[in-house]
Amino acid sequence: MDGENLLFHLFLIFSGAAALATLALFARQALIIAYILLGLLLGPAMLNAVPDPALIARIADIGIIFLLFLLGLNLHPQKLFALFRGTLLVTTASSLVFAAVGASVALVMGLSGREALVVGMAMTFSSTIVGLKLLPTTVLHHQHTGELIISILLLQDIVAILCLLLVEVGTPGALSSGLRVLLTLGALPALVLTTRWLETHLVERLFHRFGTIQEYIFLLAIGWCLGIAEGAHLLGLSAEMGAFIAGVSIAASPISTFIAERLKPLRDFFLVLFFFALGAGLDLGGMGDILLPALALAGVLLALKPWVFRWLLMRTGEDAARSLEVGVRLGQLSEFSLLIAVLAASEGVIGTRAALLIQAATLVSFLASPYLIVLRYPTPIAVSERLRRD
């Protein structure tokens, strides 16, 4: 793809995304759906206006790196420790239930045990983007409901990082190679210790010395994120995991809030490309075989998740109404589900049917969950004026 074609394809992607996002907002849908549907429309499956989504996907992978970097920036250990203690049991128990449901459906479909394990992993998580975007600002920052949702999502993010590591060491033949597994597991603490040393002796001092120069802080943050991500890749880990560790390492710095705000537009730019590429890569021909299982899986989880979260949160002392609201707001699947499907399929851990099952179930949940939320609870895009809260 030459520069002129790339420019034209970017024009199609972002102009089309703006148009479909407008329709999505009127339909009270998450913007992610607009990006994925645009990819399906312009990709090889339909109009073939962007015939090489693989190149877009490679560019868009940077968005996932920035997403995990920003998630790491929010993991201030001291601030979140008390919340984590209250929601650790809820997150762990709910993850096991949802994973068991996903794996059971996969086995009924005739998928292999390893594929069923990956499907179960992907069903574990709730969407950070949907969950937080549909929370009013006052609830997000000043109410206990927001604290519960954030702490559960962050704990799920940690579980997701561990799942990505398992997928990496789960490539064909990898589990039979004890040496590869040991090297991969050994690389993680090595990366963490090296990152911590560099942050303490280099990055923190640079932040302190030149913290008033915003352009420099922006560049240093990007360099730090991509540098640790590349280091992780060289050690045999994923670049995404390296970016997450880079974010956690500077989460306690006073400058972390500024970095998070400045990097959000850059992250969003690449995430549009990521979800577009995901839609462009969907195989409509293979969807017919897994559509009913995907609908069944998504429907079961949409019905089950709110009540599982409600029951578990009530066991920790939360009241019934708040517990159910948290469950409904976390009732969908996650962008991490899509990431696990893409990574596992690219590494050969799962086949096409398993990957399509995860993707289709996730898309169905993204379509249905926002409706359940906006019709019942305060959101910035609620149908009712009574429930609309910025």
HELIX and SHEET records of a PDB file:
HELIX    1   1 GLY A    3  PHE A   26  1                                  24    
HELIX    2   2 LEU A   31  LEU A   42  1                                  12    
HELIX    3   3 PRO A   53  LEU A   73  1                                  21    
HELIX    4   4 PRO A   77  VAL A  108  1                                  32    
HELIX    5   5 GLY A  113  ALA A  122  1                                  10    
HELIX    6   6 THR A  128  LYS A  133  1                                   6    
HELIX    7   7 THR A  137  HIS A  142  1                                   6    
HELIX    8   8 HIS A  144  GLU A  168  1                                  25    
HELIX    9   9 GLY A  178  LEU A  198  1                                  21    
HELIX   10  10 GLU A  199  VAL A  203  3                                   5    
HELIX   11  11 GLU A  204  PHE A  210  1                                   7    
HELIX   12  12 GLN A  214  LEU A  234  1                                  21    
HELIX   13  13 ALA A  239  SER A  249  1                                  11    
HELIX   14  14 SER A  256  ALA A  280  1                                  25    
HELIX   15  15 LEU A  284  ARG A  315  1                                  32    
HELIX   16  16 ALA A  320  ARG A  329  1                                  10    
HELIX   17  17 GLU A  335  SER A  346  1                                  12    
HELIX   18  18 THR A  352  VAL A  374  1                                  23    
END                                                                             
